[in-house]
Amino acid sequence: MFQGLGIEIGFLVSGLFGSILMVSKSSNGNLKSTILAILGGMASANYLTPIMVQFANVKDVKMQNGLAFIVGFLGLKLVEMVSEKFLEKIDPKPITTTRKTKTKKVTRK
């Protein structure tokens, strides 16, 4: 039923518990941000765990769910890190440095 949507129930539930733990740890009392953090953690666990499982070649289901818990706990920070890593592989940008030019100070008499 949910497979067509790309939802893996085990990863989603593991991510739920991980994100609840993170939210309870860093609760600021704002209901909207709490709900969004939990949903973000669940989505992270659901969609990033398969990538990490394949990358790390993890075969054991218990280890995969443990990884999903960690992904749910780390939530959006992990999404940021993974997306930067993949975007760097897809489109590496050359490192550019900007140099400040010295300006001469003019004084009037």
MOPE-V145933 format. One record per backbone hydrogen bond with DSSP energy under -0.5 kcal/mol. NH is the residue of the N-H (numbers start at 0). CO is the residue of the C=O. E is the energy in kcal/mol with one decimal. If there is no record, write none. Layout:
NH:CO:E + NH:CO:E
This chain:
4:1:-1.2 + 5:2:-1.5 + 6:1:-2.0 + 7:5:-0.6 + 8:6:-0.7 + 11:7:-2.6 + 12:8:-2.7 + 13:9:-2.2 + 14:10:-2.6 + 15:11:-1.9 + 16:12:-2.1 + 17:13:-2.1 + 18:14:-2.7 + 19:15:-2.4 + 20:16:-2.1 + 21:17:-2.0 + 22:18:-2.7 + 23:19:-2.5 + 24:20:-1.6 + 25:21:-2.1 + 26:23:-0.5 + 30:28:-0.7 + 33:29:-2.1 + 34:30:-2.6 + 35:31:-2.3 + 36:32:-2.2 + 37:33:-2.1 + 38:34:-2.6 + 39:35:-2.6 + 40:36:-2.3 + 41:37:-2.3 + 42:38:-2.6 + 43:39:-2.5 + 44:40:-2.4 + 45:41:-2.5 + 46:42:-2.6 + 47:43:-2.8 + 48:43:-0.6 + 48:44:-1.0 + 51:47:-2.4 + 52:48:-3.2 + 53:49:-2.1 + 54:50:-2.5 + 55:51:-2.7 + 56:52:-0.8 + 57:52:-2.0 + 58:56:-0.6 + 63:59:-2.0 + 64:60:-2.5 + 65:61:-2.0 + 66:62:-2.3 + 67:63:-2.2 + 68:64:-2.0 + 69:65:-2.0 + 70:66:-2.5 + 71:67:-2.6 + 72:68:-2.2 + 73:69:-2.6 + 74:70:-2.3 + 76:73:-1.4 + 77:74:-0.7 + 78:74:-1.4 + 79:75:-2.2 + 80:76:-2.1 + 81:77:-2.9 + 82:78:-2.7 + 83:79:-2.1 + 84:80:-1.9 + 85:81:-2.7 + 86:82:-2.8 + 87:83:-1.9 + 88:84:-1.5 + 89:85:-2.3 + 90:86:-2.8 + 95:93:-0.5 + 98:96:-0.5 + 105:103:-0.5 + 106:104:-0.5
